[in-house]
């Protein structure tokens, strides 16, 4: 088998594995409700497989630097969700998501030009995420009607994430760890949710789902920080597994917090 054919077969396998993971997570999310959907959407559904496949081709130092870039640009993803949620109150799908994506791209470009350390990245997250969460709370309290799932929805989401993983893995050699980290956390899962949900349940309800993801993004930041700190110390496999466990644990805690708050509000009503 030629090296070129082997490369493309492996790339297709990576895309298929990622697509299968996205489909499974999506089915669980849609059956469990908007808050759980938001928590699952902020797990490393796209970034996780991307990092696994990048780690197969690069050393732990490359993965650690990529994770630092992902940690920084995750704040831009929170801003993306917030911009969309604000615009979706009055505007259609395209007029809401395209400006949000433009803002993310501008912020990512700024991130790419600046030197970042672990300390400055943590400070940025410690300031930026709470501000976004506080502003986004006004958009969370909207009734989200049940969504009837179509098989094409799953294909759209799985396809978008699989293409992202293919792009990250293919480009990592040329663009280096910083841009690889930025590409790995491009808001592809959130964008796919918007593309599918906005025309079916409306802007405000879709904005409520996105607003609920803001708290989950805090867990994703801790996931990126864990990967950045551990992969060079304990090895890539152990570091990435620990990062995944941190993301899952954080989102379980956040889900329990949201559920308890909702039950308390219902009892007062």
N, C-alpha and C positions, 0 to 999 in steps of 0.2 A: 504494500500500500504506500502510495506516494505521501511525502510529508504534507503537501497541500491538501490532499483528500482527507488525511487524518485530522488536520486542523479543522476542516469544515464539519466533519462528522462529530468531533468532540464539541464544537461550538453548538451544533444542533442539539446534542445531548444535554448540554448545559441549559439551553433555552427550554427544552422539554421538561427538565427537572424543575426549573423555576416556575414554569407555567402550571405544572401540577400542584406545586405548593400554593400558588396564588389562588387557584380554583378551590382548593380545600379550605383555605382560610376564609375565602369569600363566602362560601356556603355556610360555614359556621357563623360568620358575622351577620349575615342577612337573616338567619333564623333566630338570632339572639337579641336583636334590637339595635337602635342607633348608638347607644353608649358603648355597648360591646363592639359594635362595628367600628367605632372610632378607636377603641383601644387596640383592636386587631390591626386596623389600618396603620397604626403607628408602631407596630412591631416591625422588625427588620425583614419584611416580606420581600422587598426588592433588594435592599442593601445587603442583607445577610447572604443570599446566594452569590451576589456579586463579589463580596469579600472572600467567600470560600473559594471561588474560582480564581480570583486574583492571587490569593495566597498560594495556589498551586504553581504559580509562575514567578512569584517574587519572594524575597526574603522577609523576615519579620520586621525589619526596619522600614521597608517600603509600606507594609500593611499599617504599621504604627503611624507613620506620617500621613497616610491616607485617612486614617481614623481621626486624626487631629483636624484635618480639613473638613471632614464630615461633621465633626462636633461644632465647628464654627458656623458652617453654612446651614446647620439645622435651625439656627435662629432665623435665617432667611426663609426657611420653609414655614416657620410659624407666622412670619409676616405675610407670606403667600396666602395661608389659610385665612388670616385676618382680613386682608384686602379683598379676597373673594367674598367672605361672609358679609362685609360691609356693602360691596357693590351688588350682591345678589338680592339684597332687600328690595331693590327697585329695577334692576336690569336683567336682561336675558343671559343665557349661558355664555355666549361668545363675549359679550360686553363685560362680563364679570370675570371669566377665567383668563382671558388674554392679557388684560392689564396686570392681573396677579402674577402670571408667568413672566411678564416683562419686568416687574419689580424683582422677582426672584433672580432673573438673569443678571440684572444690574447689580444686585447685592452680591451675587456669586462672583461677578467680575471684580468687584471691589475687594472681596475676600482674597481673591487670587493674587492681588497686587501687594498685599500687606504681609509682613512677617508675623507669624503667630507662634506663641509659646503655649504650653499647657496652662499656665496661670492666666494669660490674657484671654484664652479661649473660655476658661471656666468663668472668668469675670463677665465676659460678654453674655454667656448663657444665664448667669445668675441675675443679670439685670434685664436682658431682653425677653426671656421667656415669661417671667412673672408679669411684666408689663403687658405682653400680648394676651396672657391668660386673663388678666384683669379686664382688659378692653373687650375681649371676646365673650365674657360671661353674659353680656347683654343679648347675644345672638343665640345662646344655647336653649333658651326656654321656649321652644316652639314644638308643637305636636308634629311628630313625623309619622305620616300614615304608613301602613304596611306596603311593602314594595313587592309586586309580583315579579319573580325572577324569570328572566328569559335566558335560554342557553347562549344567545349571542352576547349577552352581558359578560358572561364568564370568558368567552373568547376574546372580547375586547380587552378586558383587564389583563388576562393572562398574556395576550399578545403584546400589549404595551410594555409590561414588565419584562418579558422575555427579550424583547428588542433592546431594552435598556441594559440588561445584563450582557447581551452580546456586544453592545457598544462599549461598555466599561472594560470588559475582558479584552476585546480587540484593540482598544485604544491605549490601554495602560502602559504598554511598552513605549509608545511614542510620547505620551503627554506627561508622564511622571506621576509620583504619588499624590501631589496636591490636587491636580485636576482629576485624577482618578477618584479621590475622595469626594470631590464636588459632584462628579457625574453619578457616583454611587447613590447619592441621596437626592437626586433630582426628584421632585414631587410627582412621580409617575403614578403611584397608587392613588394619591389624593386627586390628581387630575382625572384619572379614570372614573373615580366615584362621582366627580362633578359631571363629567360627560354623560354618564348614565342616569344619575338621579335628578339632575336639574330639570330636564324636560318632563319628567314623570311625576315628581312630587313638588316641584316649584322651587324657586330660589331661597326663600326664607327657611324652608324645611331642610334643604340641602346645606344651607349655611349653618344650621344647628348641628348637623353631623360634623362639619368641618370645625366648628367652634369647639366641639367636644374633643377633637383630636389635639387641641393645644396642650392640654394636660398630659396626654400621652407622649407628646414630643419631648416633654421634660424627661420621661423615662428613656426615650431614644437617645437623648444627650448623654445620660448616664451610661447607656450601652456603648456609645462611641468612646467616652472617656475611659471606660473599663478596657476596651480593646486597645486603645492608645497606650495605656499604662502597662498592660500585662503581656502583650504578645512578644515583646523583646525580652521579658523577664522569665516567663514560664513557657514560652513556645507559642506558635501561632494557633495550633489546634486548641490548647487549653485556654488561651486568651480569648479566642472567638466564642468558645462554648460558654465561658464565664460571662462574656458580654451579652450573649443571648439570654442566659439565665437572669441577668440583671434586668434586661428589658421586660421579660415575662413577669418577674416579681414586681417590678414597679407598676406595670399596667394592671396586675391583679389588685394591688393596693389602691390604685386610683379608681378602679372599677368599684371596689368595696366602699370607698369614700363617696363616690357619686351615688351609689345605691342607697347608702345610709342617709345621705342628704335628701334624696328623693322620698324615701320613706318618712323621714321626719317632716318634710314639707306636706306630704299627704295626710299625716296624722294631725297636723295643725289645721289643715283645711277642713 
